[in-house]
Amino acid sequence: MKPTSRAEFIKLCKENLGEPVVTVNITDEQVENIVDRSVDTFNRKHLDGSERVMIRRKITSNDIAHQYVDLNKYPIDGTVSTSSNKFLTGVNTTFLEDFNIGDDILQVQTGLINTAQRSRRVSGINTSFSSELVGATLTTDDGVYIGKVDSVISNNTLMLVDDASAIDSDMDWAVKVGTVANVVSHTSVELNKRPTVSLTNTGSMWVCKKYGIMSVVRILQMDSFLVGMGSLGSMKYQWFYNNMVSLIRGQMSQYVIARQYMNMTYEMFEGEKCFEFKHTSNKLYVYVNWNDYFGRDNERRYIVIEAHLSVNPDVNPQVWSNEWLTNWTTCLLKIQWGTNLKKFDGVKLTGDITLNGQKIYDEGMAEMEVLKKQLEDEFTEPAAFFVG
């Protein structure tokens, strides 16, 4: 059987350990955690666990203020609204990869949010509330969970169900609209439930990715100096204008030499922009003057990067049938099974059976070493060469 879902994958791994002939003594929570860890390892290290993609990201005024780009969060263009059901409509984009199953939809609100530590009361919000916020989930604008709204006290104060988390000082806030359950079309997304808040143009809509970027390879050229034809005053346009006759006559050598000179001139005056990507925070730092590059026209500026993107098994169910992932997850389940039973080593059961969790644990550890070596030898790219 080739599994095509998470549930079928878990069933297959347990069958590899002997179920239903024997009982695998692992809780459902332990199984779910092990599967999550296995998928994470698969995404980070296996050749089939990530894909090289080109991603464009709109630069917003928030990005310019922070001087970094959060690659886990993408703005939604267009007027977004919801009907009486679970559908998010009016999304003005032709890029279906903006939305994947499991992604969270946030509506960032204006104003700042603050609260005393270990308090349910949240205040200082510069916006008007209504009773529809009751039951909504609040997060920071980076998607970090704050709490769930229990009641609205006034137009700038509300009460949470539990003590607020992730708040130490003033910060932007957001309401979690829902989670993507299905991508219907270019302009319609189905959510997992009906939104608890009305979507209006007063807040910015964001998509927070469930499966994010593993690494950034490079940033595509951000200047018009060597991209496309550029403006009428650009060096490239002027060179083509003045040398079109020579090109028509077939003197391509002049064009090649001229392009080499242009590249050399660009490297002298501009050069490739240095950047740093933090995988744990999904933040891309580009070492440029952000106001000069993006500030003058920030609403229409995009950054394009080449990156390795995690393969989402919810969107690509063939991931669940990967042989190495199945063997690795089965191995981790065996180790956990042995760890659970080791605490009862030597206990006698009916039929003169003695528990031996240590043996199960040792078998699992030995299988893990074999799978690690197989991953390094067969399914991992060789280490890149460094010059410097």
Residue pairs with C-beta under 8 A, 6 or more apart in sequence:
1 8
1 12
2 320
2 321
3 9
3 11
3 12
3 320
3 321
3 326
4 317
4 318
4 320
4 321
5 317
5 320
6 35
6 313
6 320
8 320
9 35
9 320
9 326
9 329
10 31
10 35
12 326
13 326
13 329
13 330
13 333
14 24
14 31
14 333
16 326
16 330
17 24
17 330
17 333
17 334
17 337
18 24
24 333
24 337
25 337
25 340
25 341
26 333
26 336
26 337
26 340
30 336
31 333
34 329
34 332
34 333
34 336
35 329
37 332
38 325
38 328
38 329
38 332
39 313
39 319
39 325
41 328
42 48
42 49
42 319
42 322
42 324
42 325
42 328
43 49
43 50
43 211
43 214
43 310
43 311
44 50
44 214
45 375
45 379
45 380
46 322
46 324
46 325
46 375
46 379
46 380
47 379
47 380
47 381
48 311
48 319
48 322
48 379
49 310
49 311
49 319
50 214
50 308
50 309
50 310
50 311
51 308
51 309
51 311
52 217
52 306
52 307
52 308
52 309
53 97
53 306
53 307
53 308
53 309
54 220
54 304
54 305
54 306
55 71
55 213
55 304
55 305
55 307
55 309
56 95
56 302
56 303
56 304
57 69
57 71
57 74
57 302
57 303
57 304
57 305
58 74
58 75
58 77
58 301
58 302
59 69
59 294
59 298
59 301
59 302
59 303
60 75
60 204
60 298
60 299
61 298
62 141
62 172
62 204
63 69
63 70
63 290
63 294
63 298
64 290
64 291
64 294
64 295
64 298
67 285
67 290
68 283
68 284
68 285
68 286
69 283
69 284
69 286
69 303
70 142
70 281
70 282
70 283
70 284
71 212
71 213
71 216
71 277
71 282
71 283
71 284
71 305
71 307
72 143
72 208
72 209
72 212
72 213
72 282
73 106
73 142
73 143
73 206
73 207
73 208
73 209
73 282
74 98
74 206
74 207
74 209
75 204
75 205
75 206
75 207
76 91
76 93
76 98
76 105
76 205
76 206
76 207
77 91
77 92
77 93
78 90
78 91
78 92
78 93
78 187
79 90
79 92
79 201
80 88
80 89
80 90
80 91
80 199
80 205
81 89
81 90
81 199
82 88
82 89
82 194
82 195
82 198
82 199
83 89
84 194
85 194
86 178
86 181
86 190
86 191
86 192
86 193
86 194
86 195
87 184
87 188
87 189
87 190
87 191
88 105
88 177
88 178
88 188
88 189
88 190
88 191
88 195
88 199
89 187
89 188
90 187
91 99
91 186
91 187
91 188
91 189
92 187
93 186
93 187
94 186
96 183
96 186
98 207
99 180
99 183
99 189
99 207
100 180
100 183
100 209
100 210
100 211
100 312
100 314
100 315
101 180
101 181
101 182
101 183
101 210
101 312
101 314
101 315
102 179
102 180
102 210
102 211
102 312
102 314
103 179
103 180
103 207
103 208
103 209
103 210
104 143
104 176
104 178
104 179
104 180
104 207
104 208
104 210
105 176
105 177
105 178
105 179
105 180
105 189
105 191
105 205
105 206
105 207
105 208
106 139
106 141
106 143
106 174
106 175
106 176
106 177
106 205
106 206
106 207
106 208
107 174
107 175
107 177
107 197
107 199
107 203
107 204
107 205
107 206
108 141
108 172
108 173
108 174
108 203
108 204
108 205
108 206
109 125
109 127
109 172
109 173
109 174
109 175
109 202
109 203
110 126
110 127
110 202
110 203
111 124
111 125
111 126
111 127
111 172
111 173
112 124
112 125
112 126
112 170
112 171
112 172
112 173
113 122
113 124
113 125
113 138
113 146
113 167
113 170
113 171
113 172
113 173
114 122
114 123
114 124
114 167
114 169
114 170
114 171
115 121
115 122
115 123
115 164
115 167
117 167
117 168
118 163
119 163
119 164
120 147
120 150
120 159
120 160
120 161
120 162
120 163
120 164
121 153
121 157
121 158
121 159
121 160
122 138
122 146
122 147
122 157
122 158
122 159
122 160
122 164
122 167
123 156
123 157
123 158
124 156
124 170
125 156
125 157
125 158
125 173
126 156
127 155
127 156
127 202
128 155
129 152
129 154
129 155
129 156
129 158
130 152
131 152
132 196
132 197
132 198
133 149
133 152
133 158
133 175
133 196
133 197
134 149
134 150
134 151
134 152
134 196
135 148
135 149
135 196
136 148
136 149
136 175
136 176
136 196
136 197
137 145
137 147
137 148
137 149
137 175
137 176
138 146
138 147
138 148
138 149
138 160
138 173
138 174
138 175
138 176
139 145
139 146
139 166
139 173
139 174
139 175
139 176
140 146
140 166
140 167
140 171
140 172
140 173
140 174
141 171
141 172
141 173
141 174
141 206
143 174
143 206
143 208
144 166
145 165
145 166
146 160
146 164
146 165
146 166
146 167
146 173
147 160
147 161
147 162
147 163
147 164
147 165
148 160
148 161
148 162
149 158
149 159
149 160
149 161
150 158
150 159
150 160
150 161
151 158
151 159
152 158
152 159
153 159
174 203
174 206
175 197
175 203
177 191
177 195
177 197
177 199
177 205
178 191
178 192
178 193
178 194
178 195
179 191
179 192
179 193
180 189
180 190
180 191
180 192
180 207
181 190
181 191
181 192
182 189
182 190
183 189
183 190
184 190
199 205
210 312
210 314
211 309
211 310
211 311
211 312
212 282
212 309
212 310
213 277
213 279
213 282
213 307
213 308
213 309
213 310
214 279
214 307
214 308
214 309
214 310
215 277
215 279
215 307
215 308
216 275
216 277
216 284
216 305
216 306
216 307
217 305
217 306
217 307
217 308
218 272
218 305
218 306
219 272
219 273
219 275
219 286
219 303
219 304
219 305
219 306
220 304
220 305
220 306
221 227
222 273
222 288
222 293
222 303
223 270
224 230
224 231
224 234
225 234
225 235
225 236
225 266
225 270
226 236
226 262
226 263
226 266
229 236
229 237
229 240
230 236
230 237
231 237
235 262
235 265
236 262
239 258
239 262
240 247
243 254
243 255
243 258
246 254
246 255
247 254
247 255
273 286
273 287
273 288
274 286
274 287
275 284
275 285
275 286
275 287
276 284
276 285
276 287
277 283
277 284
277 285
278 284
278 285
284 305
286 303
293 301
294 301
311 319
313 319
313 320
319 325
324 371
324 374
324 375
324 379
327 367
327 371
328 371
328 375
331 364
331 367
331 368
331 371
332 364
332 368
334 360
334 361
334 363
334 364
334 367
335 361
335 364
335 365
335 368
337 357
337 360
337 364
338 357
338 358
338 359
338 360
338 361
338 362
338 363
338 364
339 357
339 361
340 357
341 355
341 356
341 357
341 360
341 361
342 357
342 358
342 361
343 357
344 355
344 357
345 355
345 356
345 357
345 358
346 354
346 355
347 354
347 355
348 354
349 355
